[in-house]
Amino acid sequence: MPDKQALALPLPERQRFEFNKLKKRLRRQVGEAIADYRMIAEGDKVMVCLSGGKDSYTLLDILLSLRLNAPVNFDIVAVNLDQKQPGFPADVLPRYLESVGVPYHIIEQDTYSVVKRVVPEGQTTCGLCSRLRRGALYRYASDHGVTKIALGHHRDDILETFFLNLFHGGSLKAMPPKLLSDNRRHIVIRPLAYCKERDIDAYAKARDFPIIPCNLCGSQQNLQRQAMKDMLHDWGKRFPGRLDTMFGALKNVAPSHLADPSVYDFAHLESLRDSAGLAEDDAEELDILAM
């Protein structure tokens, strides 16, 4: 399998050292996420959803690298959805995927026209576009024996989504590293869940991936998500380590110290108290008998 990195011009020694450190860090973080959530198992067919952006390129590249030494055997297929956006460079992804020897498929579905027809002029198209894209990818997964659908969301995406839901949705939820679809037929994984966006950006630039811009649709920028991104970027600069702490909090949830009665049985705490009291009384009696 040709290695695009090996074909690139050699890096100066210092840059090569920094790149190797970066690659090891990303490999370690992806490996830890896969292990923590049992994302990939023996015999899985993993569909990497490739958009042409830095995140999905990095995801595919790291998974291919990890597969070489993985303790389980699994297959990888790269899938892109060509939504027929005007100006979309349809030749870029096939050329890249053929150069690295990855099995791939391009789904051609004109969701662009549908979105433009349905969404009023001036409104963001992201919501409908995302649903149509997800439906097309799920259908391909069902038809081709895919057992895991891998998306390129990273730690920063997860935190942004958490605060979007907190500030605008009135709920405590983010993007889970591993998800069962609503119809219970697909498992979605996010192996980059522990990776920082700045590391992915640096890695993509060093690898010189042929990035396809994400503004071809001409849709308005998601201003609320951009506000969350700006807020987190500012916190990261002013308070080093804060984003790591916040992400750690997502893995350290205490439902008994929140306020949702559907996930914690506040209504019957009295019975727990009474049973604990009986247990303590029994223990005291045993202690007395033992004297």
HELIX and SHEET records of a PDB file:
HELIX    1   1 LYS A    4  LEU A    7  1                                   4    
HELIX    2   2 GLU A   13  ASP A   36  1                                  24    
HELIX    3   3 LYS A   54  ARG A   67  1                                  14    
HELIX    4   4 VAL A   92  VAL A  100  1                                   9    
HELIX    5   5 THR A  111  VAL A  118  1                                   8    
HELIX    6   6 CYS A  126  ASP A  143  1                                  18    
HELIX    7   7 ARG A  155  LEU A  164  1                                  10    
HELIX    8   8 ASN A  165  GLY A  169  3                                   5    
HELIX    9   9 GLU A  197  ARG A  207  1                                  11    
HELIX   10  10 LEU A  223  ARG A  238  1                                  16    
HELIX   11  11 ARG A  242  LEU A  250  1                                   9    
HELIX   12  12 PRO A  255  HIS A  257  5                                   3    
HELIX   13  13 PHE A  266  HIS A  268  5                                   3    
HELIX   14  14 LEU A  269  ALA A  290  1                                  22    
SHEET    1   A 6 TYR A 104  GLU A 108  0                                        
SHEET    2   A 6 ASP A  75  ASP A  82  1                                        
SHEET    3   A 6 LYS A  45  CYS A  49  1                                        
SHEET    4   A 6 LYS A 148  ALA A 150  1                                        
SHEET    5   A 6 ILE A 187  ILE A 189  1                                        
SHEET    6   A 6 LYS A 178  LEU A 180 -1                                        
END                                                                             
